[in-house]
Amino acid sequence: MSDDHHAIAPRRVSFDWQRTPLHWIPDEPTATHVINVLHLLLPAGERWFVKVFKEGLPLVDDPELLKDVKGFMGQESTHSVQHAHVLDHLAAQRLDTADFTKYVDFLFEKLLGEKPPLGAPIPAEEWLRFRLSVIAAIEQFTAVLGDWVLAAEGLDLAYADEVMLDLLRWHGAEEVEHRAVAFDMYQHCGGEGLPRYARRIAGMAVTAPMMLYLWAWGAAYLIRHDPQLAGRLHYSLAAHNRAVRKGLLPTWKELGTAIPRYLRRSYHPSQEGSLRRAVEYLAQSPAARSAAGAIGRAAIA
């Protein structure tokens, strides 16, 4: 499937978490919580995406890109809300994440907020361009993760909870669906020539270590505060790698090779993942089908 003129629009999904266990991958607490880090990062992170894109909207003079950007913003807003609901579900099972997410909120709202931190003398347009470059770099990883989860048979073989798997695959499919929008937004607003490319490198140089650090810290936090584990388990690379070998987590190679691909001057994210697989999943996702049905019923009424 070509992504020429592929429409990007939010799907107003909802999920019922009442029957989802804390360890939604049975007998795999490390894999469960490594993936659960998404719920720690995405509510604040994706709200921030939308705020930054709103700042950049006046710079967009391409009608097709403007339409894609607005679709992207709608999708990311929905992602933020749905992952926040998972945090509520974790709290209801006595795994409170507030002591961690306050630092995530500080990162996005203060350090990467509308004004540079500590009153740094950075022109407003340059600060916007830098933040757009960070979003483009983050979206490189979310596209890789989205494509991975759509094909992750190991999660099915491990009898992962169907509702959580649908959330992850619906979200992953939309990440593949809009994989090029943040990059195109940055390219459109990021100036010309070498400075634009240098800023793209800087965005990835900040993003890759930041994501690695937050992910390791978040996984360790969740495992340490898991009431069912009661301190009997700690996050370790050995346990992480066992989960990778079982197909429950993406390989380090899959994640690491996304960086040099992104840094090629000729790179474009339309080369990333399978749009066909993403669209096929969205056509069968229980949550996405229910959302589409609700829209259809409302239109008839």
Helices and strands as residue ranges (DSSP letters): H 29-56, G 57-59, H 63-92, H 98-106, I 107-111, G 117-119, H 124-150, H 153-157, H 162-177, H 181-189, H 193-225, H 237-245, H 252-256, H 258-263, G 269-271, H 275-284, H 286-300
